[in-house]
Amino acid sequence: MKKNVLKIALASVIVLTTVAFTANSLEKKEINVKDSEVSWRGEKVTGFHTGTVELNKGHFIVEDGQLKGGEFVMDMSSIKVTDLEGENKAKLEGHLKSDDFFGVQTYPQAKLVITSAAKKNDGTYGVVADLTIKEDTHPVTFDLEWNENSASTALTIDRSKFNVRYGSGSFFDDLGDKTIYDNFELEVDLKF
């Protein structure tokens, strides 16, 4: 009798566990990289520059309609400058891709992995993520605007944390008007 009760109890636990795990709908929302855009803005003492970088791939993890995670890979060799033309544009793009900045031959990708997301209100999540640039990984936080088929955010990155120190007043003295600020801005518009 005890064995039968134990078997029934064990079977009930297995069934309930199975139902609990299958009741949650875990979904991977792939990013449409062709329709998505990542733009950047970097400032220096004498002005600023703007540009874009392309996504290689990306996805969000959604469980029961709530954002839970995600991973995004950027193609650092795709860095473009949008505020210059001709020789100046090509020169700056080459410099940004060089070892002075992002060293794209050695570090062709940057990656952002969402480690947690908490709903703040309808359509907005507070996100904590790990950002890897040049094999250095540091946490970043930002608000993500979430819609049915899109998501967007603006975030500030301190490049000096990722060993991108060229022209940084934090590491070099007497740069004067050649100083490039450590923080750069990203505007991200994702379609899925």
Secondary structure, 3 states (H helix, E strand, C coil): CHHHHHHHHHHHHHHHHHHHHHHCCEEEEECCCCCCEEEEEEEECCEEEEEEEEEEEEEEEEECCEEEEEEEEEEEEEEEECCCCHHHHHHHHHHHHCCCCCCCCCCCEEEEEEEEEEEEECCEEEEEEEEEECCEEEEEEEEEEECCCEEEEEEEEEHHHHCCCCCECCCCCCCHHHCEEEEEEEEEEEEC
